[in-house]
Amino acid sequence: MTQAPPTEPVVRLANVGKTFSRGDQVVTTALEAIDLDIARGEFISLIGPSGCGKSTLLRIVGDLIEPSSGDVTVNGKPARRARMDRDYGMVFQAPVLFDWRTVEDNVKLPLEILGKDAATRDRRAKEMLELVELGDFLKHHPYQLSGGMQQRVAIARALAFEPSILLMDEPFGALDEMTRERMNGEVLRIWEQTGTTILFVTHSIPEAVFLSSRVVVMSARPGRITKVVDVDLPRPRNEDTRESRRYFELVTEVREALRRGGGLDDAAELEAAASEERTIAEGAVG
Amino acid sequence: MATAAGVADPGAVPSVRAEPRPASRGRRALRWVLVLAAIVVIWEGLKFLGGTPWRAPLAVAGSGSPVLWNPPFRWPFVNDLNLPHVWNILLTFGQPFQRGADQTVGQYLLGAALYTWREAVLGFILGSVIGLVLATIFVHARILERALVPYVVASQTIPIIALAPMITYAFGGNIASVVVIATYLTFFPVTIAMIRGLRSLDPRALELTRSYAASRWQVYRKLRLPASLPYLFTALKIAATASIVGAIVGESPGGIAEGLGRVILTFNQYYITGPEKLWAAIIASGLLGVAFYLIVRGIEVAVLRGRPGAADG
């Protein structure tokens, strides 16, 4: 993994756009004129209404989808080069664990693909599972774990090969509110311990504010960045943070930014959500 | 974090799906015996009502023994020619295969079944490998899939008896032609199931491997293939029984004398004088199919151990 000089952003998006076409007809403009620099060690949340293209943007950063226009530079190189160098760890809304592998072997999967030796695989898997506090569950199978535990395994797997950027696509969207808040605490602790840069897609305003150093607010159709909110809440953040006045002010600020950029009727939202689904399906083909 | 420790309690892990209950195997065997008993009761019950007059078994008492029961009706489909008594079929297994032969029907059928099984296994293995290779190619090349799958499907709509003489002529009237026919019947279910199985991965799993910059071969070996195993075994169970049918059908035009195919033809010719023998051959074929199925099933249980739902089906 090549480290960019500290002054250079880890991720630089310059005028990135994405359109989906059928034949030679442009059907949807998913993203338009996205400019964003992410510094090393930042925790950036992307928030916006369903179908605003935030998942598409995450996939463009991770070179799972090609942008229609603009440039994506990651660690000073094109996104594709960064992917080949294994600079990305991915976590999705579903844990995407493999039932035939134990928890430990799921975490080892990327290490096997990277050709690490057995001793390294054992050590890293154990370290990562201890990091997510699942050290006692190495030999369990994923289906024996709760949803929150499965998602922690997915995080351990994403971190196993020490990627410089963690891309998280609504990772806690399927969890109940209590588990979600606990997982927020977990992910902050992991972020502080590993120093990984995190790009985090969510549709939960409190989650975005609680976690992030900056919240990137997007509007739908076409997806644009309408506002970037600097979150100046002190760290370490904990349960008291959620009750502080500044926290509520920031939540309100993000909510108002969302509302201004929104103005979606339900039909448009449904259509936009469907286009996002297509995006994921198309990205998976390659 | 106190709450996290609470979740991390091993006691909280659902153990429902962990192991199949030990009682279930005995219960399954009992169910099987009960079904068998029910078939025998219905079989003999029909004969009791409308069959040929009941006499002591031919093999024990000889011909001309007194009538033990005279059924009130005469239904042709349950007379002794169409539906021999269960005990007569069972006794046939112990009788000499032919007049003056030193082998019993049972021994002869066992030998024939093993011979046929050998052909079927070869066809099964060959067909499964071909099915796996075809599915692998199709999953990685959609153009080939679109172009060739219709022919794969069409191949199975041609009655095997139309093809068997050609295959026999092409490969000579020997075991090779039988194996080819068994292969022909087995590659299909494996191809179709594996196209599905190799695509059964979550699309996000493919995004994941893309983010690892994994090669196609790594994705295939580490994810596609293991994900497809439940599909593979479902197909193999179908293929196991199909391969036996293929082998039996394939033996006849090839004039292979050692297998079940010839036995069935022979007993067919002597059906009027000894219908029990054909029934015995049918039972032997059925048992062979079940035995092969159970072998595949046993391998499936061993290979899929630890997966959810591995013990069912």
Contacts between the chains, C-beta under 8 A, distances in Angstrom:
chain1	res1	chain2	res2	distance
A	59	B	207	7.5
A	62	B	211	5.9
A	63	B	210	7.9
A	64	B	207	5.2
A	64	B	210	5.8
A	64	B	211	6.9
A	83	B	210	7.3
A	83	B	211	6.4
A	83	B	213	5.8
A	84	B	213	4.9
A	85	B	213	7.9
A	86	B	211	7.9
A	86	B	212	6.5
A	86	B	213	6.0
A	88	B	211	4.9
A	89	B	211	7.4
A	90	B	207	6.6
A	90	B	208	5.7
A	90	B	211	4.6
A	92	B	204	4.8
A	92	B	207	7.6
A	92	B	208	7.8
A	94	B	202	7.1
A	94	B	204	6.5
A	96	B	202	5.5
A	96	B	204	4.9
A	96	B	205	5.4
A	96	B	208	6.0
A	98	B	205	7.6
A	98	B	223	6.9
A	98	B	226	7.2
A	98	B	227	7.3
A	99	B	307	5.3
A	99	B	308	5.9
A	100	B	226	5.1
A	100	B	227	7.8
A	100	B	229	7.5
A	100	B	304	7.7
A	100	B	306	7.0
A	100	B	307	5.4
A	102	B	306	7.9
A	109	B	212	7.9
A	109	B	222	6.6
A	110	B	212	4.9
A	112	B	222	6.6
A	113	B	209	7.2
A	113	B	212	4.7
A	113	B	213	8.0
A	113	B	214	4.6
A	113	B	218	5.3
A	113	B	222	6.9
A	114	B	212	7.0
A	133	B	1	7.8
A	133	B	4	5.6
A	133	B	5	7.9
A	133	B	8	5.9
A	134	B	8	6.9
A	136	B	8	6.5
A	136	B	10	6.3
A	137	B	8	7.6
A	137	B	10	7.7
A	140	B	13	6.8
A	141	B	306	6.0
A	141	B	307	7.6
A	141	B	308	7.5
A	143	B	17	6.7
A	143	B	308	4.7
A	144	B	13	5.1
A	144	B	14	6.6
A	144	B	15	7.9
A	144	B	17	7.5
A	144	B	18	7.3
A	145	B	13	7.1
A	146	B	7	6.4
A	146	B	12	7.3
A	148	B	7	6.5
A	149	B	7	6.5
A	149	B	8	7.7
A	161	B	212	7.8
A	167	B	211	7.8
A	178	B	3	8.0
A	182	B	1	7.0
A	182	B	3	5.6
A	182	B	4	6.3
A	185	B	1	6.7
A	186	B	1	7.8
A	186	B	4	7.2
A	280	B	203	6.4
A	280	B	204	7.3
A	280	B	207	7.7
A	281	B	203	5.9
A	283	B	203	7.8
A	283	B	207	6.1
A	284	B	203	3.4
A	284	B	204	7.0
A	284	B	206	4.6
A	284	B	207	5.6
A	285	B	206	8.0
A	286	B	210	6.7
